[in-house]
């Protein structure tokens, strides 16, 4: 829609803001309640916190790319989402956490697909 309000673009940007806030909250919880968080992921071991922060930073970078309509943001978001799901499975995360990761990845895929025309094939 030229020059007007585009609900699909607004939905993707709103979702990106929501996911960025959720990711920042996860980092806050890791920093302030690390042992409690680690207890919820029994398979995480010593690498839980540093790898979780690395995943969070990757997700935040991907959200920046999506916000700026960059194609690399799509690839990075999908890669980080898949890695998060894999980590949840490997670390025996609570089912609610794994379900949320699966649902957010599916929602992200659908919102990106609805806005695929906004992502240029090559960088400007």
N, C-alpha and C positions, 0 to 999 in steps of 0.2 A: 504494500500500500504506500504510494508515494506521498510523502509529506504529512500523512495522518497517523493516527494511533494504530499500532499493529499488535493485536492481542497475543499472537504467537511469540513475537519478539519480547513482549513484556513478560509473558509466562516464563520464557527461558531465563531472562535476566532476574526475575523474581526468584526462580528456583536456584540460580547461581548464588544470589545473596543469602538465601536460606541455607544452602549447603556450606557456604563459606562461614557463616555464623556457627553452624553445627561443628565444622572442622575446628574452628578456633576454640569452641567450648571443649572439644575433646582434648586439645592441647592443654588448655587450662586445667582440666581434670587430671591429666597426666602429670602436670607440674605440681599441683596442690594435693592430690590424693593418689599418688603413684602406687603405694602398696595395696590400696583398696581396688584400684583398677586392675592391677596385676593379678589379684586374687580371682577376679571375674573371668580371667583368661588363663586357665590352668596350664595350657600348653605353651604359653608365651616364653617362659624362662627369662634369662637375663637380657635377651635382645628385644623384649617386648617394647620397652619405652623408646629406645633409640630408633627402632624400625617404625614404630607408630608415628614418631615425630617426622621421620623421613617421608612416610606415606602422606602425612598431613601437609607437609611443605609441597610435595608433588601435586596434591589435590588443589592447594591454594594457587599454585602456579597455573594449573589447568583452568581454574575458574577465571583467572585474569585473561587467559587466552580466549576463553569463551565469551567473556564480557566484551572483548575487543574484536569479536567476530573473526578470530584467527583459526585456520584449519588445524594447526598444531595443537590448539587447545582441545579439540575433539579427540585427537589421538592420545594426548596425555591424560585427559579425563578418563577415557575408556581404559587405558593401561593401568592407571592408578586405582580405578574402581575394581578392575579384575584382580589386581594385586591385593586390594583390601579384602575382597571376598576370599581369596586364597589364604590370606593371613588369618581371617576369621575361622576358616575351616581347620587350618593347621594348629591354631592356638586354642581350639575348642571354645570359641566365643559363645556367649549366651545366644540362644536361638533368636531372640528379639533383635539383637545386634546384627546377626547374619541376615535376618529377614529385612531389616532396614537397609542394609547394604545392597541386597538384591533389588529391592523396590526402588531405591534411589538410582541405581544403575539403569534399570528399565525406564524410569521416568526421564532420566537424562538422555537416553538413546531416543526416546520418542520426541522429546522437545528439540533435540538437535536435528532429527529427521524432518520435523515440521519447519525448521528454519534453515535447511540445507542450502537454500539459494542465497543466504546472507554470507556464507563462508566462501571467500574467493578461492579459486583453484591454486593460485600462487600468491605469495606475499607481495604486498605493495611496497 
